[in-house]
Amino acid sequence: MEKFSSLLLGRRRLIGAAIALPFTVSAVRATDPSLTFNELYGKFGVLGLEFSDKVKALAGQEISMKGFMAPPLKAEAQFFVLTEVPMSLCPFCSSDADWPDNIVVVYLLEKQTFVQPRQTIEVHGTLEYGSWTDPETGFVSLLRIRQAEYSAA
């Protein structure tokens, strides 16, 4: 009987751990360092706005950021532009010299259904900065969140 009780207790712990696992993953995801649009840039240097020390420190790390999804250029895209304020048109620019200081390009892990431009979303992914040209689209960006997922905030 003792053996059966310990086996049952062990099974209950295993089931409890399995049930708690999704919550643990969510809790870990919720502890990603967050970044706001006000924290993207530091000082105005010789070459214009410079990225903040926080952006430089978080580069290559998982972060979370809230904002609005700009209308995508095409429905099947695996990326979108995260903006500080709702926009009715996509703010993507043709060169990084004209890069607006209140947008971040988001490259998704997989294609997702886009949301209305006035809905606040929270993005989780890996932060990258520096000029980069997307080989598929030719778009140039200075700030990106890669391998990202998003949800309503």
N, C-alpha and C positions, 0 to 999 in steps of 0.2 A: 504494500500500500504506500509505503514511504517513497519507493521508486516512482510510482505512478504520480504522486503529488509533486515531486521535484520535476518530473517530465512535463506535467501540466503547467507548472509555474514557469518553466523554461519556455514552453510554447507560448504562454501568455506574454512573456517579455518580448519574444520575437515578434509576435503580432503587434504588440504595442509599439515596438521600434519601427515596424513597417508602416504603421499608421502615422507615426510622428515624422517619418522621413520627409514627406512633402512639405511639412511645416518647417522643418529644419532648413531645407533648401531655400524656402521663401525667406526665412529669417536671415540666412546668410546673404541672399540677394538684397534684402532690405538694408544690410549694413555696408553695401557698396558706397564708397565715398561719393557724395553728391557734388554737383557743380552747377552754378547758376550763370545766367548770361552776364550778370554784373561782375562775375569772377573770371571771365575769359581773358581780359586784357589788363595789362599793368599800366606802364607809362607810354607816352607818345615819344618814340625815338626818332632817329634820323630817317629811318625807312618807314615811318608811320607808326601805327599801333603795334605794340609788342605784346606777345602772349604773357600772361601773368605767371608768377612763380608757381602758383597752384596748378595751372595747366601743365607746366613743364614737369612738376613733381608727379602728377597723375598720369602722364603719358605712358602708354603701354599697360595701364591698369584698368580693371573693371570699374566703371563709374555709373552713376545714374544722373539723369538730367530731365527736368520738366520743361515743356513748351508746347508749341502748336505745330501741327503738320501742315506745311504748305501744300497746295494742290500739286500732285505729281504731274510730271510731263507726259507720262503714259501710264495706263492702268496696270500694266504687267511689270512695272519696274520693281527691282529689288532694293531700291534706295529711295529716300525722300529727304527733304530739307526740314529740319527742326528750326522753328523761328521763335523769337521772344514774344511776338504779338501775332494774333491771327492775321493771315494775308489771303487775299483773293487770287493772287497770281504767284507763280513760282519765282522766288528771288534769285535763282541761280544765275551767276554771272559768267561771262565768257573768259575772264582772266582773273588771276588772284590779285591784280593791282586794284580792281574794283570791288574786292570782296567786302560785303557788308559786315559790320561788327556784331550783328545780332542774329546770325544763322550758324547752324552746324549741319553738315551732311551726315546722314545716317545710312549705313549699309547694313541691311538686314541679313540674318542667318538664312532666312527663307522668305519667299514672297508671302505677303500678308495683305488682307483687305485694308484699304486705306480708310481713314476716318474723316469726318467733317472738319473743315479748317478751324472751326470755333471750339472744338473739343480739346481740353487740356489732356496731354498724354505724358507718360513717364517712360523714358528710354533707358535701357540698361545695355552696356556694351563696353568695348575697349576703346579708350581715348587715343587719338593720334593727332599730331599737329605738324605743320610744315607743308609747303606747296607740293601738291601731288595731282597728276592728271590721270583720270580714269581712262584706261585703254579702250574700254568698250564704248564710252559715250563722248570722250574728249573733254568732259567737264573738268575744270580745275577747282580744287578746294584747298583751303588752308587749315581747316579743322574738321575732323571726322570722328564718328563713333562707329566702330566696325563690329561685326559679329553681334549685331544688336537685335533686341526684341523690344517691343513696346506694349503698353497697356494703358487703359484709361486711368487718369490720375484722380 
